[in-house]
């Protein structure tokens, strides 16, 4: 198992998550649970079940830790952190600090990422899971019978099984793209030299995060998207703020674009496109595709055991994460539309209860927030206003601009907001969007309120340290409470105060 560039950090990574000398154990007579796939969903399922006393087998053909550790959350956030330092230095004069002469060492940025990834990989290591009591099998797992999974010559008999094979980067069918070669999140973190110019295809979360990071690290970036604005599934006001930021930072946006062909030549890779009724071409050193994810369903023997699936949605599951086979469950990106690490973690906990203990936990009952780690971040939980309208739910929206928050002004981070949707006529929180430098950290207060059914008005009574940007949430609560001061209530208060003078 090779991970490029195969330096000391990558060797340490592989030693943890796919040890070269690993010997698969002798299979037990029967397992309570066999888990195929050792990404977040598989690891959480295996560790949780083993911790409860179940006999568990975990099967992984590539690297334990899955996308999150190896080619997703961990490496991307390391690179994004370095890119934020660059942005802070370039913006330092606005704060009275003159930081001239700073140089970007791209190789060092990527080396730091590999070092931290290797350090964190110990948590997902084969040795750690063996020590937790899990039988770890490295190799291709496939169903061969209604109660058996084969891994090489080994046959693992199970009472219940979980498919947690995740997803991979989708490859758009653009003529010439495959021949020209392109990067995805699965290969971009192997770079050791900064591309002079980079085209990013797709302005979803992955495309936006990496487009901004590479632009800040010194690449010329053009971002192609097939919609009128970036992050078109997000709150439009939030996406607009980020779009203005991208333009200000020098990212070229080509929106409502249709890519017609990719050609290679001495100058690099040329992308021909149509946008706005005109045709154009862009020549770049590298192309990064961030155009969605495809579930990993091939080679699992699903047909042999009657597990329904398709290549777009993945494995078909019900609300309890049961497949069409009574003994087999699925969790994570292979079966869920919300493809986030924390969603896979939460789904694994649902599977443990339902598969092992006849539980009735449902995926739809979960409140799952998410965050796009651009700068500013965009974090969301619950319904958007368009969702509420589609369901016929009347909402009242309270928006607090960060320019009204003292700490945001002091930080120079006043381009953003906290937006909260409550059910009309009350203060039950149905959804929220935050745009801020650390929106992902701020959102948890609102997510907790939704989970515990704490109304927006009650958050006005939560004392927030001053000054913090999270005060915007308390201000939203104050804004709701002011709506309760109807003319009738004000007249009653006035009468009482006159009476008690």
Secondary structure, 3 states (H helix, E strand, C coil): CCCCCCCHHHHHHHHHHCCCCCCCCCCCCCEEEEEECCCHHHHHHHHHHHHCCCCEEEEECCCCCHHHHHCCHHHHHHHHHHHHHHHHHHCHHHHCCCCCCCCCCHHHHHHHHHHHHHHHHHHHCHHHHHHCCEEEEECCEEEEECCEEEECCEEEEEEEEEECCCEEECCCCCCCHHHHCCECCCCHHHCCCCCCEEEEECCCHHHHHHHHHHHHCCCEEEEECCCCCCCCCCCHHHHHHHHHHHHHCCCEEECCEEEEEEEEECCEEEEEEEECCEEEEEEECEEEECCCEEECCCCCCCHHHCCCEECCCEECCCCCCECCCCCEEECCCCCCCCCCHHHHHHHHHHHHHHHHHCCCCCHHHCCCCEEECCCCEEEEEECCHHHHHHCCCCEEEEEEEHHHCHHHHHHCCCCCEEEEEEECCCCCEEEEEEEECCHHHHHHHHHHHHHCCCCHHHHCCCCCCCCCCCHHHHHHHHHHHHHCCCHHHHHHHHHHHHHCC
